Amino acid sequence: MRKLWIFVAMTLFTCSLGLSACSQSKDKEPETAKSDPVAEQAAKVIRDELRAPINKARKTQELGDERTEAIDRAVQQK
């Protein structure tokens, strides 16, 4: 009997959550984010500074790969 009451309580709770989620008003207009040009510029500078070491590592990896391929081609030609 106790399990039945727990099941009923959980079912009612779940249904009430579902109904409350569906009852929100859809008349609200979406808020447009006002962007600050200075903040955007600062964010771009920070993003570029953080990506610089990653880009440098990628470039180094590409140069190493190119060198390895050149060595492989030279070995195959001999």
Secondary structure as a PSIPRED ss2 file (coil, helix, strand):
# PSIPRED VFORMAT (PSIPRED V4.0)

   1 M C   1.000  0.000  0.000
   2 R H   0.000  1.000  0.000
   3 K H   0.000  1.000  0.000
   4 L H   0.000  1.000  0.000
   5 W H   0.000  1.000  0.000
   6 I H   0.000  1.000  0.000
   7 F H   0.000  1.000  0.000
   8 V H   0.000  1.000  0.000
   9 A H   0.000  1.000  0.000
  10 M H   0.000  1.000  0.000
  11 T H   0.000  1.000  0.000
  12 L H   0.000  1.000  0.000
  13 F H   0.000  1.000  0.000
  14 T H   0.000  1.000  0.000
  15 C H   0.000  1.000  0.000
  16 S H   0.000  1.000  0.000
  17 L H   0.000  1.000  0.000
  18 G H   0.000  1.000  0.000
  19 L H   0.000  1.000  0.000
  20 S H   0.000  1.000  0.000
  21 A H   0.000  1.000  0.000
  22 C H   0.000  1.000  0.000
  23 S C   1.000  0.000  0.000
  24 Q C   1.000  0.000  0.000
  25 S C   1.000  0.000  0.000
  26 K C   1.000  0.000  0.000
  27 D C   1.000  0.000  0.000
  28 K C   1.000  0.000  0.000
  29 E C   1.000  0.000  0.000
  30 P C   1.000  0.000  0.000
  31 E C   1.000  0.000  0.000
  32 T C   1.000  0.000  0.000
  33 A C   1.000  0.000  0.000
  34 K C   1.000  0.000  0.000
  35 S C   1.000  0.000  0.000
  36 D C   1.000  0.000  0.000
  37 P H   0.000  1.000  0.000
  38 V H   0.000  1.000  0.000
  39 A H   0.000  1.000  0.000
  40 E H   0.000  1.000  0.000
  41 Q H   0.000  1.000  0.000
  42 A H   0.000  1.000  0.000
  43 A H   0.000  1.000  0.000
  44 K H   0.000  1.000  0.000
  45 V H   0.000  1.000  0.000
  46 I H   0.000  1.000  0.000
  47 R H   0.000  1.000  0.000
  48 D H   0.000  1.000  0.000
  49 E H   0.000  1.000  0.000
  50 L H   0.000  1.000  0.000
  51 R H   0.000  1.000  0.000
  52 A H   0.000  1.000  0.000
  53 P H   0.000  1.000  0.000
  54 I H   0.000  1.000  0.000
  55 N H   0.000  1.000  0.000
  56 K H   0.000  1.000  0.000
  57 A H   0.000  1.000  0.000
  58 R H   0.000  1.000  0.000
  59 K H   0.000  1.000  0.000
  60 T H   0.000  1.000  0.000
  61 Q H   0.000  1.000  0.000
  62 E H   0.000  1.000  0.000
  63 L H   0.000  1.000  0.000
  64 G H   0.000  1.000  0.000
  65 D H   0.000  1.000  0.000
  66 E H   0.000  1.000  0.000
  67 R H   0.000  1.000  0.000
  68 T H   0.000  1.000  0.000
  69 E H   0.000  1.000  0.000
  70 A H   0.000  1.000  0.000
  71 I H   0.000  1.000  0.000
  72 D H   0.000  1.000  0.000
  73 R H   0.000  1.000  0.000
  74 A H   0.000  1.000  0.000
  75 V H   0.000  1.000  0.000
  76 Q H   0.000  1.000  0.000
  77 Q H   0.000  1.000  0.000
  78 K C   1.000  0.000  0.000
